[in-house]
Amino acid sequence: ALSGGAAGGAYGAGVLTGLSKAGRRPHFAIVTGVSTGALIAPLAFLGPAWDDRLTDAYLGGHAAELLSLRRLAPALGPSIFKGESLDALVEPFVDETLIEAVAVEHAKGRRLLIATTNLDNQRATIWDMGAIATRGGPEAVKLFREILVASASVPGLFPPKLFDVECDGERRQEMHVDGGVAAPLFLMPDALLHWRNLGSRVRRGRVYVIVNTVLDPSVRSTPPGVASIMGRSFETMLRFSYRQALSLAEGFCTRHNLPLSVASIPGDFDGFNMLRFDTVTMRKIYDKAEALAADDKVWTSPALEPTGWRGLFRRPGGRPKPEPGAISLDPGTEG
């Protein structure tokens, strides 16, 4: 499962290439992606042979060029950047050759799933990308690209994508945006999470989650300006939502006796900002991830490892120490 994180996608790319170089990259039966994770997902799905394309996508300078200030949309438009910027970022890396390769793997029973958020019905939409690839031809390539772009279209930053649909003989359009609005990451469609027969299907499996952002709280004083308060609040909201999504994933894995391994950008990484698309910063994130993966230090197991996100709730060797007047919620107690 590959999460959102915008420029932090360089971390997920580095993790995968580092695992390839170390000879420890799993052969994933199911790959899911959201937002920047959706852009990584097809290449993660196809395996190490596609690592050069994955690296170029994040370190080739394409994001720095296409998401520069020169590409800003008109002031009264629906987004900061023009929609063509993200389209142009995806197009060179998602071609007919890639689509055909995804179709081949889909025929073997493997699955590539991407999430977008349907603003009209306020639900997450899960797209079976292998089924789309199997159709073949220019229309499949076009739809495949549009879904990836929609999943990565952060509201306000990029314009939404409109999809033509037909329901009860009536044609209309649906508006889709970043999958992270509804689900920062996901293991599989919600309907399958509660399927009674799922246990036998996933037996002897493992779950790997790559979180393309920092999970640890970043303690610093917040300046009293409107922009700084809004930015800090948005960052805080995102980190809480990612930790909540991970808790749900952990609960699912516990119920089905599935080992869970999580990788996320280290909290001590200096200068991380998910909206900084300059190549130098993304290279630092990528190199850090690749080094951790090569040294077999990239994964944590939250059920066992106190430095995972569970460790955020307690001090090492003791119970949480609440601020004066605060209510302490200890996850280790009932109720």
RANORKA-V725555 format. One record per run of one state. SS is the DSSP state (alpha for helix, beta for strand, coil for the rest). FROM is the first residue (numbers start at 1). LEN is the number of residues. Records with the same first field share a line. If there is no record, write none. Layout:
SS = FROM-LEN, FROM-LEN
This chain:
coil = 1-1, 3-3, 23-7, 35-1, 47-1, 60-2, 67-2, 73-8, 82-1, 92-4, 108-3, 119-4, 136-1, 152-3, 156-2, 159-2, 168-2, 182-8, 194-4, 203-3, 215-11, 256-3, 266-13, 295-5, 301-8, 314-22
beta = 2-1, 30-5, 72-1, 81-1, 111-8, 123-6, 155-1, 158-1, 161-7, 170-9, 206-9, 259-7, 300-1
alpha = 6-17, 36-11, 48-12, 62-5, 69-3, 83-9, 96-12, 129-7, 137-15, 179-3, 190-4, 198-5, 226-30, 279-16, 309-5
